[in-house]
Amino acid sequence: MLRRLRADERGAYVVELGLVILPLTVVLLAMTDFGYRLYLGSVVEGALQRTARYATIGTRASGDVDTYLTKQLTAFGSNVTVKVDKKSYSQFSGVGKDEKYIDSNANSVYDMGIDCYYDDNGNGVWDRAATSGRTGLGGSDDLIYYTVTARFPRIVPLTKFLGFSAEETVSSNMVFRNQPFGSQSFPDCRK
């Protein structure tokens, strides 16, 4: 009886299929999820580029531009959350960097009360990179550094099985220059 069972190969393909189907399904779902992530990145990037064109005209209010961008991304899905951060700078060299200063004592460190700094954001204090720049769309010929973060729900049910988050987070950054519709002001050096 055992010899006959060992020689019988009927149904062996079902066992082989059972061993292959689970890893194959996980790989296919992971590829679908990765492709969806790439597509979401493209959607956010495209929406940000259209928003940049919309904003650089100079006749738009900051809230209108945010609403324009949010509407484009929420049209993609009803349960999308969008966070928009924008900072304006007078020159490219200031984007994402500490406010410039004149190092009076040549120690390569800003010393309050001794060194003179250029208050780009007009808040009355010297700022590090994280807080430099003015909030909003700035003025004529200013550079705007846009950061958009959008959270989308995942479409593939891998969240519980593989420990992924239930949401996909996509971020995009862009720097663009406003149209020169007026004169640009530069900050004075302060102590």
N, C-alpha and C positions, 0 to 999 in steps of 0.2 A: 504494500500500500504506500509506504513512504517513497519507495523507488519510483512508483508511478506519479506521485505528486511532484517529486523533484524534476522529473522529465517533462511534466505538463507546463507549457509556457503561456497558456491562455491567461489573459488578465494581467500579464507582466507590464504591459504598456500603461495600465491604469496606475500602478505603483510608481512607474517612472514619471508619468504625467503629474502625479501628486507631489513628487519631489521637485519637479521643475516649475510647476505653475505658480507657486507662492513667490519664489524669488523673482520670476519673470514679471509677475503682476506688480511687485514692489518697485522694480526697476522702471517699468512703464509708467506707473503713477508718479515716481520721482522725476522722470523726464518730463512728464506733463506739467508737474508743479514748477520745475525749473523753466520750462518754456513760457508758462504763465507769468512767472517773475520777470523774465526778459521783456515780455509784452507790456507788463505794467510799467516797467522802467521806460519803455518807449512812449507810452501814453503820457506819463508824467513829464518827460522831457519835451514832448511835442506841445503839451499844454503850457509849459513854462515858456517855450519859445514864442507861442502865439500871444501869451500875456506880455512878454517883453516888447513885442511889436506894438501891442495895444497901449502899453504904459509910456513908451518913449515919446509919444506925441507931445506930452506936457499939459494937456488939458484935462487929465483924469485925476480924480482924488484917490488917495491911497486906499481907502475902503472900497472904492469902485473896482480897482485893479484886483484886490483880494477876492471880491465877490465874483469877478469875471473868471478868475482861475479856479475858484472853488466850484462854480457852476459847471465848468468843463469836466472836472474830475468826478463830481457827484453824478453827472449824467452817465458816467460809466457804470456806476452802481449806487444804489440808494443808501447802503450802509458804509460809505467811505468817509473817513475822517481826514481832514486836511489841516495842516499847520503851515502857515506862511510867516517867514521872517525876512525882513528886508532892511538893509542898512545902506546909507548913501555916503559916498566919499568924494572929495574934490579931485583926487588924483589916483591913478592906478597904483602908485607906490604905497598908498595907505590901506589898501584892501586887505583885511585880515591881519594887520600889523599894529604894533604899539603906535600911539601918536608920536610924531617926530618931536625931538627936542634938541637944543643946543647944549652940548656937554661942556659947561664952563670950566670944570676942574679936571677934565680928561680922564675920568675914572670908568667910563663906559657904562655907567649906571645913572638913571635919572635921580637927582637929588632935589626934593621939594624945597622951594624957596631959594635955591642956588641956580638951578638950570632953568632955562627958558623953554617952554613947550608951545606947540601949535595946537590949540584947542579945536580940533576938527568938528567935534559934535556939539560944541558950545555949552557943555555942562559945567565949566569952571574948574575942572580937575583934569590932571594927566591920566590917560586911560591906557590899560593894556589892550592887547589885540581882541580879547573876548568882548570888551565893552566899547571899543573904539567905533567910530562911525556914527552918523545920525540915523535915527529910526525914520522910516518913511521913504518916500520917492525922491527926496532931495530937490534940488533946483535945476536951473539951466546948466547943461553940459556936465552935470554930476554923474558919477558912476554909481550904479545900484547893484548891490550884491544880494541876490535873491536865493533863499534856501527854502525849498518846499519839501515837506515830509507828508506822505499820504499813507494811510493804513487801509488795506483792502482785505476782505475775508478770503481765505484760501478756498479753492474750488475742488481740491483733491482731499479725500478723507484720510490723510496721513498724520493728522495732528496727534491723535491719541496713540496710534500704532507705533510711530517712530519718535514721538516726543517733540514734534514741531509745535510752534505757536499756531493758534487758530487764525492769526492775522499775518498778512504779509506787509512789511514796512518798506516803502520805496522812497528814497531821497534824491533830490536833484539840486544842483547849484548852477547859477549863471550870473555873469557880470555883464551889464550892458550900460551904455551911455545915453543919457537924456539928450534930446535935441537942443541945440543952442538957441532957444527962443528968447533968451534974455541974458543979462550980464551975470557972470559967476563971481561970487565973493570968496576970498581966501582968508583964513583966520590970521589974526595978529599973534605975535609971540608973547606969551604970558609967563609970569613967574609964580 
